[in-house]
Amino acid sequence: LEFRRVLFRSTTVTATGLISGGSFQLDTGTKTATASGGAATLNKDSGKITSETLSTAAGSTYTLTLTNSAIVAADMVFASVALGTATTGMPVVTRVTPNATGVVIIIQNIHASAAFNGTIVISFMVAKA
């Protein structure tokens, strides 16, 4: 809670609801999307993407291509991943590559033997260049 007070002490809110403090920005409104075939669209500076149902084998990767007009190639995009409906597998973010139309996020299942058996949820946040 203390972190939040310090972080947002000198913030501004634009007419579109964009909250910014220096180069840190958070959008308002719906910030979730569902992927289909490894692709999703969400035009926000932060959000959560739920994958389609996956069966990614142990040691294999899943690639999410996120189309996002709020991201440019020079931006820094931070991502994390968690199990959604999946109860097996161990997802980790291995690569995040912003580009002119969004970002490509690669998730690897690092479990020794178990495949994913459901969805994963990928969260992201953009730090503007």
C-alpha positions in Angstrom: 0.0 0.0 0.0 2.8 2.4 0.8 4.3 1.7 -2.6 1.1 2.7 -4.3 1.0 6.0 -2.5 4.5 6.9 -3.5 4.1 5.7 -7.1 1.0 7.7 -7.8 1.8 10.8 -5.8 2.4 13.0 -8.9 0.1 11.4 -11.5 -2.1 12.9 -14.2 -5.3 11.5 -15.7 -6.0 12.3 -19.3 -9.4 12.8 -20.9 -9.3 9.2 -22.1 -8.7 7.8 -18.6 -5.0 7.1 -19.1 -3.2 7.4 -15.8 0.4 8.3 -16.0 3.3 9.2 -13.7 6.5 9.8 -15.7 6.8 7.0 -18.2 4.5 4.6 -16.1 1.0 4.3 -17.5 -2.1 2.3 -16.8 -5.2 2.2 -18.9 -8.7 2.0 -17.5 -11.6 -0.1 -18.8 -11.6 -3.7 -19.9 -8.1 -5.1 -19.8 -8.7 -8.8 -20.6 -8.8 -10.8 -23.8 -8.9 -14.5 -24.8 -6.4 -16.0 -27.3 -7.4 -18.2 -30.2 -4.8 -20.0 -32.2 -2.0 -18.3 -30.3 -3.3 -14.8 -31.1 -5.2 -12.1 -29.3 -5.9 -8.4 -29.5 -6.0 -6.0 -26.6 -5.1 -2.3 -27.1 -4.1 -1.4 -23.6 -0.9 -0.6 -21.7 -1.5 -3.5 -19.3 -3.8 -6.5 -19.2 -4.3 -10.2 -18.9 -4.7 -12.7 -21.8 -6.2 -16.1 -21.2 -4.9 -18.7 -23.7 -7.0 -21.2 -25.5 -7.0 -24.7 -24.0 -3.4 -25.9 -24.3 -1.7 -29.3 -24.3 1.8 -28.0 -24.6 4.2 -30.9 -23.9 6.9 -30.7 -21.2 9.9 -28.8 -22.6 7.9 -27.3 -25.4 6.8 -23.7 -26.0 3.6 -21.8 -26.6 3.8 -18.5 -28.6 1.3 -15.7 -28.0 1.1 -13.0 -30.6 -0.6 -10.0 -29.1 -1.8 -7.3 -31.4 -1.8 -4.0 -29.5 -1.8 -0.5 -30.9 -0.5 0.8 -27.5 2.9 -0.9 -28.0 5.7 0.2 -30.3 8.9 -1.7 -31.0 11.0 0.6 -28.7 8.8 0.0 -25.6 9.7 -2.3 -22.8 7.0 -5.0 -22.2 7.0 -7.0 -18.9 5.1 -10.2 -18.8 4.3 -12.9 -16.3 2.4 -16.2 -16.6 0.3 -18.4 -14.3 -1.8 -21.5 -14.7 -5.4 -20.6 -15.6 -7.6 -23.7 -15.7 -4.6 -25.9 -16.3 -3.6 -28.0 -13.3 -0.4 -29.6 -14.8 2.7 -28.2 -16.4 5.0 -25.3 -15.2 4.8 -22.2 -17.5 7.6 -19.6 -17.6 8.1 -16.6 -19.8 11.2 -17.1 -21.9 11.0 -14.2 -24.4 9.1 -11.0 -24.8 9.6 -9.2 -28.2 7.8 -5.9 -28.8 7.2 -4.9 -32.4 5.4 -2.2 -34.4 2.0 -3.9 -34.0 2.2 -5.4 -30.5 4.3 -8.0 -28.8 5.2 -11.7 -29.2 5.5 -13.6 -25.9 7.0 -17.1 -25.7 6.0 -19.3 -22.8 7.9 -22.6 -22.1 6.5 -25.5 -20.1 9.5 -26.4 -18.0 7.9 -29.3 -16.1 9.9 -32.5 -16.4 7.1 -34.7 -17.7 3.6 -33.1 -17.6 1.9 -31.2 -20.4 -0.4 -28.3 -19.9 -4.0 -29.5 -19.6 -6.0 -26.3 -19.8 -5.5 -22.5 -20.1 -2.7 -20.2 -18.9 -3.0 -16.5 -18.1 -0.4 -14.1 -19.4 -0.2 -10.7 -17.7 1.6 -7.8 -19.3 2.6 -4.2 -18.6 4.1 -1.7 -21.0 6.8 0.9 -20.1 6.8 3.5 -22.8 10.2 4.2 -24.5 
